[in-house]
């Protein structure tokens, strides 16, 4: 399955840029390196484009902690930066005709002119169709050119080779799938990524499309009441009362999402969730387990990969859930 010898997953966040390097060893992936550069200020603007020069500086610093021969990169875009649609297309269209039809479909619904967008589209699985049809469903993804180009430019200027541009949710689901396989897990688990501005709930039910919801709730709620917005969440230690209050608010937000998911996927009822993101000191997993009445665990993505003894002594620490997206991207890139 995996043909690339070494791949870097790079997660560009508001507070830091994180990188995870996975290497192929026979039939399994191994953890080779990981690193994080904390940003003096966010490199991402409100339109989801990045400050190329600031990002380039961060990536160059990251490279110093990564293997010299690791060059191939997988990147992610936030789901809110991407237009996602499913449309029906004539099965007899040529590639050029299909691209024109996709552009026409987007022009009616996109808030941006089509010429300002980069498009990707592909036919969805037709395994359920027993007879030939005149049309078929196609998945469309589109985003502003500058959203992609600004990231690609920084990576290339740093001497790296961008290969994959994935949705952040999909990166998390690649990690969840790998974790479930390595753990021989049979029950349905989802991922909850707790960020500064939003919390992402993602799950991939068996035999169904990925389920994703973005919740307008994040650590900024606690930050606004506790300390200056420029201070890093990673060095903040909330009081027990603050952590308990934030966890209860998070539980209230998640309950509604879990009820909606379970009602629409009765055959894949959620049995547990992995938590990820950089808020390990803010969310009380034991309390969240009781409030949600399902199993809750912090995700340590590095625990699902073999690595050197020296690196294992570092990676075995449970507080590495902030590397979840970068790890999922590295898995995704290795599968190309």
VOGU-3710 file (C-alpha; in Angstrom, 3 decimals, decimal comma):
1> xxxxxxxxxx> 0,000/0,000/0,000  2,690/2,490/1,033  5,286/3,284/-1,609  6,777/6,583/-0,450  9,821/5,999/1,761  9,366/9,189/3,785  6,589/11,782/4,001  6,111/14,980/6,004  2,668/15,974/7,219  2,560/19,713/7,919
11> xxxxxxxxxx> -0,295/21,231/9,908  -0,469/25,028/9,658  -2,353/26,327/12,680  -3,074/29,732/14,152  -0,591/29,294/17,021  2,029/27,013/15,519  3,189/24,952/12,567  3,587/21,242/13,278  5,340/18,556/11,243  5,340/14,757/11,523
21> xxxxxxxxxx> 7,617/12,529/9,447  6,678/8,900/8,770  8,935/6,401/7,026  8,114/3,117/5,365  9,710/-0,011/6,802  8,513/-3,071/4,899  4,720/-3,140/5,322  4,397/-0,634/8,144  4,953/3,030/8,781  7,399/4,202/11,422
31> xxxxxxxxxx> 7,588/7,499/13,261  10,828/9,201/12,232  10,529/12,724/13,607  8,156/15,422/14,760  8,572/19,107/15,508  6,595/22,253/16,265  7,367/25,922/15,761  5,289/28,350/17,801  4,312/31,425/15,805  4,729/34,965/17,156
41> xxxxxxxxxx> 1,408/35,790/15,491  -1,052/33,935/13,301  0,022/33,448/9,676  -3,566/32,759/8,547  -5,935/35,572/7,596  -9,730/35,623/7,654  -9,861/34,391/4,032  -7,767/31,302/5,002  -4,740/32,399/2,950  -1,353/32,475/4,672
51> xxxxxxxxxx> 1,403/35,026/5,037  3,939/33,327/2,767  7,045/34,978/4,197  6,068/34,260/7,819  5,136/30,656/7,013  8,372/30,191/5,061  10,359/31,303/8,100  8,525/28,795/10,314  8,989/25,900/7,863  12,706/26,620/7,526
61> xxxxxxxxxx> 13,013/26,390/11,311  11,016/23,136/11,260  13,352/21,601/8,683  16,257/21,810/11,111  14,527/19,198/13,302  13,544/16,888/10,429  15,576/14,280/8,511  17,637/15,828/5,730  16,204/13,520/3,057  12,552/14,102/3,999
71> xxxxxxxxxx> 11,219/16,306/1,192  7,711/15,221/0,209  4,923/17,122/1,968  1,198/16,643/2,573  -0,767/19,734/3,579  -4,313/20,411/4,766  -6,942/23,065/4,238  -9,563/23,881/6,892  -12,958/22,544/5,851  -14,449/26,025/6,090
81> xxxxxxxxxx> -12,087/27,160/3,303  -13,404/24,554/0,861  -16,651/24,385/-1,099  -17,911/20,803/-1,194  -20,748/19,699/-3,472  -22,115/16,563/-5,096  -23,612/16,986/-8,575  -24,871/14,686/-11,298  -22,864/14,605/-14,526  -23,459/12,872/-17,839
91> xxxxxxxxxx> -21,390/9,698/-17,946  -20,430/10,288/-21,595  -18,650/13,605/-21,034  -14,975/14,003/-21,899  -12,602/15,335/-19,226  -12,768/18,834/-20,715  -16,558/18,723/-20,913  -16,836/17,468/-17,347  -14,583/20,268/-16,100  -16,734/22,844/-17,922
101> xxxxxxxxxx> -19,904/21,338/-16,417  -18,375/21,469/-12,938  -17,416/25,113/-13,428  -20,942/25,909/-14,566  -22,426/24,186/-11,525  -20,155/26,107/-9,166  -20,803/29,460/-10,802  -24,399/29,332/-9,604  -23,542/28,748/-5,944  -19,979/29,908/-5,232
111> xxxxxxxxxx> -19,493/33,256/-3,481  -16,342/33,681/-5,592  -15,938/33,883/-9,376  -15,072/30,466/-10,820  -11,879/31,829/-12,385  -10,612/32,566/-8,843  -11,067/28,948/-7,736  -9,046/25,766/-7,953  -11,224/22,723/-8,611  -10,979/19,028/-7,927
121> xxxxxxxxxx> -13,695/16,521/-8,784  -14,092/12,777/-9,100  -16,902/10,233/-9,572  -18,313/8,713/-6,432  -18,451/4,965/-6,034  -21,030/3,332/-8,288  -20,850/-0,121/-6,706  -24,499/0,086/-5,726  -25,639/0,574/-9,331  -26,472/-2,648/-11,138
131> xxxxxxxxxx> -27,349/-1,108/-14,484  -25,615/1,559/-16,599  -27,018/5,043/-16,051  -26,951/8,236/-18,083  -25,644/10,301/-15,163  -23,439/9,651/-12,153  -22,733/11,538/-8,907  -19,483/13,495/-8,748  -17,851/14,978/-5,667  -16,600/18,530/-6,192
141> xxxxxxxxxx> -14,109/20,428/-4,054  -13,197/24,043/-4,736  -11,255/26,734/-2,920  -9,764/30,124/-3,688  -6,529/29,912/-5,646  -4,655/32,069/-3,156  -5,660/29,747/-0,314  -3,724/26,912/-1,934  -1,052/28,893/-3,790  0,158/30,782/-0,707
151> xxxxxxxxxx> 0,795/27,501/1,104  2,413/25,822/-1,879  4,717/28,791/-2,451  6,057/28,718/1,113  6,665/24,959/0,998  8,500/25,134/-2,328  10,655/28,076/-1,251  11,688/26,022/1,785  13,074/23,359/-0,563  10,270/20,854/-0,043
161> xxxxxxxxxx> 7,936/19,146/-2,520  4,184/19,503/-1,923  2,373/16,378/-3,109  -1,015/16,201/-1,388  -3,521/18,896/-0,391  -6,186/17,344/1,817  -9,122/18,490/3,906  -8,278/18,735/7,589  -11,224/16,492/8,460  -10,034/13,831/6,041
171> xxxxxxxxxx> -6,572/13,908/7,610  -8,119/13,233/11,014  -10,172/10,359/9,597  -7,053/8,803/8,050  -5,525/8,839/11,528  -8,690/7,425/13,107  -8,756/4,582/10,591  -5,102/3,773/11,241  -5,622/3,868/15,013  -8,650/1,570/14,776
181> xxxxxxxxxx> -6,714/-0,912/12,626  -3,715/-0,938/14,947  -5,978/-1,399/17,973  -8,177/-4,029/16,283  -11,117/-1,863/17,308  -14,593/-2,976/16,232  -16,768/-0,278/17,810  -17,533/3,043/16,115  -15,314/5,852/17,364  -15,105/9,458/16,250
191> xxxxxxxxxx> -12,609/12,289/16,589  -13,137/15,648/18,282  -10,493/18,243/17,420  -10,629/21,188/19,841  -9,211/24,355/18,359  -9,014/28,015/19,279  -12,036/29,143/17,256  -13,841/25,918/16,385  -14,266/22,319/17,466  -14,477/19,683/14,735
201> xxxxxxxxxx> -16,451/16,457/15,155  -15,628/13,790/12,562  -16,569/10,148/12,163  -16,475/7,666/9,297  -19,366/5,179/9,621  -18,814/1,831/7,953  -20,221/1,836/4,431  -21,267/5,483/4,587  -19,845/8,889/3,755  -17,738/10,740/6,288
211> xxxxxxxxxx> -19,748/12,724/8,820  -18,390/16,110/9,869  -19,678/19,024/11,892  -17,923/22,264/12,792  -18,929/23,778/16,128  -18,363/27,482/16,787  -16,796/26,795/20,170  -13,128/26,614/21,139  -10,475/27,507/23,661  -10,908/31,178/22,795
221> xxxxxxxxxx> -13,953/31,152/25,096  -11,702/30,294/28,022  -8,898/32,512/26,738  -11,130/35,585/26,617  -11,895/35,230/30,314  -8,467/34,170/31,507  -5,537/35,795/29,757  -4,363/37,894/26,871  -5,129/36,483/23,432  -1,460/36,577/22,448
231> xxxxxxxxxx> -0,421/34,189/25,207  0,121/30,584/24,173  -2,500/28,097/25,327  0,247/25,526/25,767  1,759/27,419/28,723  -1,595/28,236/30,313  -2,653/26,209/33,363  -6,331/26,724/34,156  -7,646/26,415/37,659  -9,680/23,258/38,391
241> xxxxxxxxxx> -12,861/25,355/38,308  -11,967/26,828/34,905  -11,193/23,401/33,430  -14,424/21,945/34,843  -16,533/24,818/33,491  -14,960/24,596/30,037  -15,418/20,804/29,953  -19,108/21,160/30,839  -19,598/23,722/28,064  -17,852/21,421/25,610
251> xxxxxxxxxx> -20,071/18,512/26,690  -23,199/20,569/26,066  -21,990/21,400/22,564  -21,073/17,803/21,756  -24,263/16,220/23,122  -26,368/17,877/20,455  -23,995/16,748/17,699  -23,819/13,163/18,958  -27,603/12,907/19,208  -27,954/14,107/15,618
261> xxxxxxxxxx> -25,300/11,679/14,385  -26,769/8,680/16,227  -30,272/9,462/14,951  -29,079/9,535/11,333  -26,694/6,548/11,648  -28,552/4,036/13,846  -26,404/1,147/12,571  -23,129/2,858/13,534  -23,926/4,352/16,922  -21,022/6,202/18,457
271> xxxxxxxxxx> -19,313/4,243/21,250  -16,377/6,532/21,972  -14,368/9,542/20,883  -10,714/10,475/20,673  -9,890/14,029/21,687  -7,177/15,909/19,852  -5,875/19,449/19,595  -3,690/21,486/21,918  -6,084/21,746/24,859  -5,015/18,783/26,978
281> xxxxxxxxxx> -4,637/20,999/30,059  -8,115/22,484/29,625  -10,452/19,505/29,034  -11,032/16,892/31,746  -11,525/13,598/29,915  -12,886/11,721/32,946  -15,536/14,367/33,493  -16,353/14,458/29,780  -16,810/10,663/29,803  -19,403/10,945/32,572
291> xxxxxxxxxx> -21,224/13,871/30,971  -21,431/12,266/27,519  -21,985/8,678/28,722  -19,470/7,340/26,168  -15,794/6,525/26,411  -13,448/9,493/25,931  -9,697/9,250/25,390  -6,999/11,725/24,494  -5,424/10,714/21,204  -1,660/10,195/21,239
301> xxxxxxxxxx> -1,091/9,634/17,503  2,502/8,513/18,030  1,445/5,475/20,059  0,264/3,755/16,855  3,693/3,710/15,179  6,934/1,919/15,975  9,942/4,191/16,380  13,507/4,227/17,688  14,076/3,696/21,387  15,296/7,263/21,833
311> xxxxxxxxxx> 12,290/8,725/20,050  9,904/6,371/21,865  11,019/7,788/25,212  9,798/11,181/23,987  6,777/10,113/21,931  5,289/7,900/24,656  4,257/11,057/26,507  0,467/11,259/26,291  0,372/14,991/25,580  0,923/14,946/21,828
321> xxxxxxxxxx> -2,644/15,113/20,603  -1,887/18,460/18,925  -0,018/16,476/16,253  -3,133/14,579/15,146  -3,712/16,493/11,893  -0,026/16,422/10,919  0,114/12,665/11,590  -3,020/12,018/9,563  -1,543/14,020/6,695  1,649/11,974/6,771
331> xxxxxx> -0,417/8,768/6,611  -2,406/10,214/3,712  0,724/11,234/1,841  2,325/7,830/2,310  -0,708/6,137/0,764  -0,329/8,003/-2,533
//
